[in-house]
Amino acid sequence: MNRVAVIGAGAMGAGIAQVAAQHGWQVHLQDVSDDVVDDAIAGIRKRYARLVEKGRLSAEDAEAAGSRLQTVGDALPECDLVIEAIVEDLDVKTAVLADVVSQLGPDAIVATNTSSLSVSELGERLGVAERCCGMHFFNPAPIMKLVEVVRGRTTTDAVLDRVADIAASWGKQVARCADTPGFIVNRVARPYYLEAFRIVEDGISTPDFIDATMKDVGGFRMGPMELTDFIGHDVNTATTRTVWEQWNNPARLAPSWLQESLVSEGHLGRKSGRGIYDYGSDAPECVIQVAQPAPELTTELREAAIDFTTHAVQTDFTAEQAIVFARILAALINEAMWAEHDSVASPADLDTALQYGVNYPRGLLAWREAIDPERASTLLRALDASVDDDRFLEPC
């Protein structure tokens, strides 16, 4: 039987353990105490029971999966794989995993669920760089389909292939990527939020109009403003600033002053009761208005946005919706192009990541091909001429 040790029994670790046990793996959970692990296992078994009630899992399979969950005990030498899912602090991860690694077999794979730290540095600190990789699940792990499999500088092909195969066997969509800041999703998805905020800052549109446009015209499940309210503006801005700084401050990824002002004022979104929207009543009410009068758009930009949108979607739209939708989607496509240029991942992996990691209607580079690359470039040139920071400049 395949055995995995999951280090960390919090929400993410427990979710990973739930997935692994449900797919036939013997799971050994470790946390600061056996009581924490016991509570996590009890919670997983309750979730299996709810799946049975909903008809998504048989009672026999639920019982079998539940029986495959236990504390780590002395099982580490028998584990084929370790997945670390603890606090995002490199020193803490190193200290905890050093003890774990000392008990593993020589061929055991060490995977980290980090979303922001260097996989390469962790592997080097632990002395297992060749068999260390990223295995970045998305929350909640039992529901979200994507796993980013991250190659450290010296991770072997055999290790990457094995981890990708394991993730696929657990029902996940795999996107392989290099060990770069933000990996794929946390970098390439940034313009969905950032360009929306800049549209408000520029006085072009209100947040509720932007949200409605991206859902009704673009087919996105959530608009960028309501999504950042859901994530939490403190979390979202911290990720933005980290990725921006680690990529040497490109204008494309620069933080929004409007969003950072929400954080400084304590308006963090749903969890604080107010962000872009006020959640004090039954229906959320948009409380952020445009920051300044909108600049006059050139005929070239307006026509390019309408032409781009006409070939991007199959729904009716107004010229105002086209300006909003085209600007946000073009910024996303451009960031995907830059990620490919920077050797973050292949076009196929980039598209897989955005479709299954943040539920975009389609992969960004495939969307560009459907629109026509030259048409997309025409819009990006018009957008770049309208700003003074070159953030719509395409990679060479």
Sequence and secondary structure as in RCSB ss.txt:
>XXXX:A:sequence
MNRVAVIGAGAMGAGIAQVAAQHGWQVHLQDVSDDVVDDAIAGIRKRYARLVEKGRLSAEDAEAAGSRLQTVGDA
LPECDLVIEAIVEDLDVKTAVLADVVSQLGPDAIVATNTSSLSVSELGERLGVAERCCGMHFFNPAPIMKLVEVV
RGRTTTDAVLDRVADIAASWGKQVARCADTPGFIVNRVARPYYLEAFRIVEDGISTPDFIDATMKDVGGFRMGPM
ELTDFIGHDVNTATTRTVWEQWNNPARLAPSWLQESLVSEGHLGRKSGRGIYDYGSDAPECVIQVAQPAPELTTE
LREAAIDFTTHAVQTDFTAEQAIVFARILAALINEAMWAEHDSVASPADLDTALQYGVNYPRGLLAWREAIDPER
ASTLLRALDASVDDDRFLEPC
>XXXX:A:secstr
  EEEEE  SHHHHHHHHHHHHTT EEEEE SSHHHHHHHHHHHHHHHHHHHHTTSS HHHHHHHHHTEEE TT 
GGG SEEEE   S HHHHHHHHHHHHTTS TT EEEE  SSS HHHHHHHHT GGGEEEEEE SSTTT  EEEEE
E TT  HHHHHHHHHHHHHTT EEEEEES TTTTHHHHTHHHHHHHHHHHHTTS  HHHHHHHHHHTT  SS HH
HHHHHH HHHHHHHHHHHHHHTT  GGG   HHHHHHHHTT  BGGGTBSSEE SSSS EE    SS      HH
HHHHHHHHHHHH SS   HHHHHHHHHHHHHHHHHHHHHHHTTSS HHHHHHHHHHHS  SS HHHHHHHH HHH
HHHHHHHHHHT SS TT    
